[in-house]
């Protein structure tokens, strides 16, 4: 665990949760991060980064990145961030873990789509599936966004988060 609490409160938790420029209670964040890590221990190459300030009117941002895949970004408006941080540490870690798993599900869909496109291109005699590939990715990305919105809408806390 690497902790550097100089002015920016930058904390990195075992490549699991990163709190960058997060202005809040560092001791509480350590506990939330440990709980989050225990819930997502099977994903050592992933980082969930939290930034912002739950005590001001700035809201929060969550970033998820996995090696080799697109990043996911989610905003938590001020009102929802304030309500979230009134919950217990375990409840907060649960919400972050749930959102993380929604992101991972989309990553898996993209991975399957990428394998499909690569197989298709290997079989294409003319090596020109670009139009189909563009249309396929448009459909898959739109499906992924819709799936995330549906999953998040079923949770009373996550439904107020904004995917970007």
MODAFEN-V756293 format. One record per pair of residues at least 4 apart in sequence whose ideal C-beta (glycine too) atoms are under 6 Angstrom apart, sorted by the first residue. I is the first residue (numbers start at 1). J is the second residue. If there is no record, write none. Layout:
I/J, I/J
This chain:
1/13, 2/12, 3/11, 4/10, 5/9, 5/26, 8/21, 9/22, 10/20, 11/19, 12/18, 13/17, 13/33, 15/47, 16/37, 17/33, 17/36, 17/48, 18/47, 18/49, 19/29, 19/50, 20/49, 20/51, 21/51, 22/50, 22/51, 23/53, 24/54, 29/33, 31/89, 32/89, 32/92, 32/93, 35/90, 35/93, 36/93, 36/96, 36/97, 39/97, 40/97, 40/100, 45/67, 46/66, 47/65, 48/64, 48/100, 49/63, 50/62, 51/61, 52/58, 52/59, 52/60, 52/61, 53/58, 54/81, 54/85, 57/78, 59/75, 59/76, 59/77, 59/78, 59/81, 60/76, 60/81, 61/75, 62/74, 63/73, 64/72, 64/103, 65/71, 66/107, 69/107, 72/103, 73/164, 74/161, 74/163, 75/162, 76/80, 76/81, 76/161, 80/160, 87/91, 87/92, 95/157, 102/148, 102/151, 106/144, 106/148, 109/144, 113/140, 117/133, 120/129, 121/129, 124/129, 129/133, 132/136, 137/141, 148/163, 152/158, 152/159, 153/159, 155/159
